[in-house]
Amino acid sequence: MESAAAVVLDGSGAPDLRPGPGDEPSTTVLLSQARGGDAAARDELVRRLLPRLRRWAHGRLPQSARDLSDTDDLVQVSLLRALNHVSEFEPQREGAFLAYLRRIVLNAVRDELRRAVRRPGRAMLDESLPQPGPSLVEQAIGREVLGAYEAARAVLREERREAVIMRIEFGYTYPEIAEGLGKPSANAARMAVSRALLRVAEVMSER
């Protein structure tokens, strides 16, 4: 019985496994193709990643900023800029690229908030100004707990940090995490996430 990939014979008679009509290349493969200048791969990365990044940004933005009409545009521009410079980035895993995008979008959002305060007709940015309202995540778990979580996540080694970001912040399924981290199975991804979260809990309890 043939697998999902079509079996094609090359000139030497050796089988050449190529994706069948129902298969899609992994994000890691698309990143490699985009780094080589493949515009179609770049477009597919935008299609896959933009919805997740938008949901993440809306969850992380403070209440006072979530009404900015250009929030979605800001996220899209950040993603496109990152992909324009993808040749300078050599991700070993999809999780590494997602963590990279997360940092870029967060910095862009912060910059936009600062610019919004400085625009004509608004108060100048000042340390005495009230802090922005809590984000959706902060409302759910509390600002202090969120700060402790982020500090604990920062001490994780790279792969564990990526596992936490993919599962907790972006809602990836375990099969998706397995693909993104290069794990052999969804169960292996589940174990990686569990170990990472256990370490996060340990660090948070020490603070």
HELIX and SHEET records of a PDB file:
HELIX    1   1 THR A   27  ARG A   35  1                                   9    
HELIX    2   2 ALA A   39  ARG A   60  1                                  22    
HELIX    3   3 THR A   71  ASN A   84  1                                  14    
HELIX    4   4 VAL A   86  GLU A   88  5                                   3    
HELIX    5   5 GLU A   94  ARG A  118  1                                  25    
HELIX    6   6 LEU A  136  ILE A  141  1                                   6    
HELIX    7   7 ARG A  143  ALA A  154  1                                  12    
HELIX    8   8 GLU A  158  VAL A  164  1                                   7    
HELIX    9   9 ILE A  165  GLU A  169  3                                   5    
HELIX   10  10 TYR A  174  LEU A  181  1                                   8    
HELIX   11  11 ALA A  186  GLU A  206  1                                  21    
SHEET    1   A 2 ALA A   6  LEU A   9  0                                        
SHEET    2   A 2 PRO A  15  ARG A  18 -1                                        
END                                                                             
